[in-house]
Amino acid sequence: MDDNKKSEIMDKMTKVCICKGISRASIKKAIKEGALTVDEVNKITGSGGGSCGGNKCREKILMLINEREENL
């Protein structure tokens, strides 16, 4: 199995928003489709709306947004 496939599998399995069960793959998809802020990602994916109010996932989402911007 190549590294890209392994990365895709891990993205599907890894939860960014633990409260709502939102995967890293879902967050990355929203960013790829044009979400530029944490609030936009939250609106598209439903992340940040759990019992913690986004306190546990906000930084992770911001990091993924920044990674995407660096790779453009």
JODAZI-V248558 format. One record per residue. N is the residue number from 1. NEAR is the number of other ideal C-beta (glycine too) atoms within 10 Angstrom. Layout:
# JODAZI-V248558
n->{N | N}
near->{NEAR | NEAR}
This chain:
# JODAZI-V248558
n->{1 | 2 | 3 | 4 | 5 | 6 | 7 | 8 | 9 | 10 | 11 | 12 | 13 | 14 | 15 | 16 | 17 | 18 | 19 | 20 | 21 | 22 | 23 | 24 | 25 | 26 | 27 | 28 | 29 | 30 | 31 | 32 | 33 | 34 | 35 | 36 | 37 | 38 | 39 | 40 | 41 | 42 | 43 | 44 | 45 | 46 | 47 | 48 | 49 | 50 | 51 | 52 | 53 | 54 | 55 | 56 | 57 | 58 | 59 | 60 | 61 | 62 | 63 | 64 | 65 | 66 | 67 | 68 | 69 | 70 | 71 | 72}
near->{6 | 7 | 7 | 8 | 9 | 10 | 12 | 13 | 12 | 12 | 17 | 12 | 10 | 12 | 18 | 26 | 26 | 14 | 17 | 19 | 12 | 23 | 18 | 19 | 17 | 21 | 27 | 19 | 15 | 22 | 22 | 9 | 9 | 8 | 22 | 11 | 12 | 20 | 13 | 16 | 28 | 22 | 14 | 16 | 22 | 15 | 28 | 23 | 16 | 17 | 9 | 14 | 11 | 18 | 11 | 17 | 26 | 19 | 12 | 18 | 27 | 13 | 11 | 20 | 20 | 11 | 11 | 14 | 10 | 7 | 6 | 4}
